């Protein structure tokens, strides 16, 4: 078996065995859907006349997928480095791209299951999400979004040395970003200066592109802009992540 195959298989087994983490990875965004879905059930946004669910569902889903990508790779890299597994891997012919690629394919699989489960629940009568005919365009957006936030997770996982540090740094980034990017309530309701700030956040573009694809809230151009922005963020964060990557805490 190749190094990539071995790392991917071991990562898959580790995720499946950690039933509690796996459960909450999928349940966490659904809790937010349940809370906001019940609060805003049957209500519409006055500025647009569109139901709240068409704003909330894509945003919460994007945040949940992004959150899982960041935490998944960050905790893994921190743990592997702390246990000296990365140092041992480095002594083999296995390259850094191979290590990251094995985690990348797992992140894509988790993100895909998260998205399917979330949308299925959001379409139930109690929530009433209606998909636009161009919903398949959300698939490439999801891939790009996961790639972007996985790159952020690599940076966090290379910097943090303890589980507490990973949680603190990741939450410090992801929770405010969720509010400022329109994941929990429409950006249209925010002050203009906060809307301006949100334009430098990758989750804003992830949310907008997913929402435009799933609910038709934007044009094809909006989806294209979101994808282009995510590619740009990925290049920046991936470059930083590769340059700051640490194989061992001793280095």
C-alpha positions in Angstrom: 0.0 0.0 0.0 1.3 3.5 -0.8 2.0 6.1 1.9 -1.1 8.1 0.7 -3.3 5.0 0.9 -2.0 4.0 4.3 -2.4 7.5 5.8 -5.9 7.9 4.3 -7.0 4.4 5.6 -5.6 5.1 9.1 -7.3 8.5 9.2 -10.6 7.0 8.1 -10.4 4.3 10.8 -9.5 6.9 13.5 -12.5 9.0 12.5 -15.0 6.1 12.5 -13.7 4.9 15.9 -14.1 8.3 17.5 -17.9 8.1 17.5 -18.5 11.1 19.8 -16.5 13.5 17.6 -18.0 12.1 14.4 -21.6 12.5 15.8 -21.1 16.1 17.0 -19.4 17.0 13.7 -22.7 16.3 11.9 -25.0 17.3 14.8 -23.4 20.7 15.6 -24.6 22.6 12.5 -28.0 20.9 12.7 -28.5 22.3 16.2 -28.1 25.8 14.8 -30.5 25.0 12.0 -33.0 23.8 14.5 -32.7 26.9 16.7 -32.8 29.5 14.0 -35.3 27.6 12.0 -37.7 27.6 14.9 -37.1 31.2 15.8 -37.6 32.5 12.3 -40.2 29.9 11.1 -42.5 31.3 8.5 -40.9 34.8 8.6 -39.5 36.8 5.7 -36.7 39.4 5.4 -38.5 42.7 4.9 -35.8 44.1 2.6 -36.1 41.3 0.1 -39.3 39.4 0.9 -37.5 36.1 0.9 -37.9 33.6 3.8 -35.3 33.6 6.5 -34.6 29.9 5.9 -33.2 30.7 2.4 -30.6 32.9 4.1 -29.9 30.8 7.2 -29.7 27.3 5.9 -26.9 27.9 3.3 -25.0 30.1 5.7 -25.1 27.7 8.6 -24.3 24.8 6.4 -21.2 26.6 5.0 -20.1 27.5 8.5 -20.5 23.9 9.7 -18.6 22.5 6.8 -15.8 25.1 7.2 -15.7 24.5 10.9 -15.2 20.8 10.5 -12.4 21.3 7.9 -10.5 23.7 10.2 -10.9 21.7 13.4 -10.3 18.3 11.7 -6.9 19.1 10.2 -5.8 21.4 13.1 -6.4 18.8 15.8 -4.9 16.0 13.8 -1.6 17.9 12.9 -1.2 19.1 16.5 -1.8 15.6 17.9 0.5 13.9 15.4 3.3 16.5 16.0 2.9 16.2 19.8 3.1 12.4 19.6 6.1 12.6 17.3 4.2 10.8 14.5 5.0 13.5 12.0 8.7 13.3 12.9 8.6 9.6 12.2 6.7 10.1 9.0 9.3 12.6 7.9 12.0 9.9 8.2 10.2 7.9 5.5 10.0 8.9 1.8 6.5 10.3 2.5 6.3 14.0 1.5 4.3 16.8 3.1 1.8 17.0 0.1 1.1 13.3 0.6 0.3 13.8 4.3 -2.0 16.8 3.6 -3.6 15.1 0.7 -4.6 12.1 2.9 -6.4 14.5 5.2 -7.8 16.5 2.3 -9.8 13.6 0.9 -11.2 12.8 4.3 -12.2 16.4 4.8 -14.0 16.4 1.4 -15.9 13.2 2.4 -17.0 14.6 5.7 -18.0 17.9 4.1 -20.1 16.1 1.5 -21.9 14.0 4.1 -22.5 17.1 6.2 -23.9 19.0 3.3 -26.3 16.2 2.1 -27.5 15.6 5.7 -28.0 19.3 6.4 -29.9 20.0 3.2 -32.1 17.0 3.6 -33.1 18.2 7.1 -33.6 21.8 5.9 -36.0 20.7 3.2 -38.3 19.0 5.8 -41.7 20.6 6.1 -40.8 22.2 9.5 -38.1 24.3 7.8 -39.2 24.4 4.2 -36.0 25.1 2.3 -36.6 25.1 -1.5 -33.7 24.3 -3.8 -33.1 26.3 -7.0 -32.6 24.4 -10.3 -28.9 25.2 -10.3 -28.2 23.6 -6.9 -25.5 21.3 -8.5 -23.3 24.4 -8.8 -23.0 24.2 -5.0 -20.7 21.1 -5.3 -17.6 22.9 -6.7 -18.2 25.7 -4.3 -18.2 23.2 -1.4 -14.9 21.7 -2.7 -13.3 25.2 -2.9 -14.6 26.2 0.5 -13.3 23.0 2.2 -10.0 23.6 0.5 -9.8 27.2 1.8 -10.6 26.3 5.4 -8.5 23.2 5.4 -5.6 25.6 4.5 -6.5 27.7 7.5 -6.6 24.6 9.7 -3.1 23.7 8.6 -1.8 27.0 9.8 -3.5 26.6 13.2 -2.4 23.0 13.5 1.2 24.0 12.8 1.2 26.8 15.4 -0.8 25.3 18.3 0.8 22.8 20.6 -2.2 21.7 22.7 -5.8 20.8 22.1 -6.8 23.8 24.2 -4.7 26.1 21.9 -6.3 24.6 18.8 -9.8 25.1 20.2 -9.1 28.7 21.4 -7.5 29.8 18.1 -10.0 28.1 15.8 -13.0 29.4 17.8 -11.5 32.9 18.0 -11.5 32.9 14.2 -14.6 30.9 13.2 -17.2 32.2 15.7 -16.8 35.9 14.9 -16.4 35.1 11.2 -19.8 33.3 11.3 -21.6 36.4 12.6 -19.7 38.8 10.3 -20.2 36.7 7.2 -23.9 36.3 7.4 -24.0 32.6 8.5 -26.6 33.2 11.3 -28.5 36.2 9.9 -28.7 38.1 6.7 -25.9 40.6 5.9 -28.6 43.0 4.6 -29.5 43.6 8.2 -26.0 44.6 9.3 -24.6 48.2 9.3 -22.8 49.1 6.1 -19.4 49.2 7.8 -19.8 45.6 9.0 -20.8 44.6 5.5 -17.6 46.2 4.3 -15.5 44.3 6.8 -17.1 41.0 5.8 -15.6 41.4 2.3 -12.1 40.4 3.6 -13.5 37.2 5.2 -13.4 33.9 3.2 -16.6 32.6 4.8 -18.5 35.6 3.3 -17.7 34.4 -0.2 -18.4 30.8 0.7 -21.8 31.7 2.1 -22.7 33.9 -0.8 -21.7 31.4 -3.5 -23.5 28.5 -1.7 -26.6 30.5 -1.2 -26.7 31.7 -4.8 -26.4 28.1 -6.0 -28.8 26.5 -3.6 -31.6 29.1 -3.3 -31.0 31.3 -6.4 -30.4 34.4 -4.2 -27.6 35.6 -6.5 -26.5 35.4 -10.1 -24.1 33.1 -11.8 -21.6 35.9 -11.5 -22.0 35.9 -7.7 -21.1 32.2 -7.8 -18.1 32.9 -10.0 -16.9 35.7 -7.7 -17.3 33.5 -4.7 -15.3 30.7 -6.3 -12.6 33.1 -7.5 -12.3 34.6 -4.0 -12.0 31.2 -2.4 -9.2 30.2 -4.8 -7.4 33.4 -3.9 -7.7 32.8 -0.2 -6.6 29.2 -0.7 -3.4 30.3 -2.5 -2.6 32.7 0.3 -3.4 30.4 3.2 -1.8 27.3 1.6 1.4 29.3 1.0 1.5 30.4 4.6 0.7 26.9 5.8 3.4 25.2 3.8 6.0 27.8 5.0 5.1 27.5 8.6 4.5 23.8 8.8 6.3 22.0 11.7 7.1 18.3 11.6 8.0 18.3 15.3 7.7 20.4 18.5 11.4 20.1 18.9 12.0 22.3 15.8 
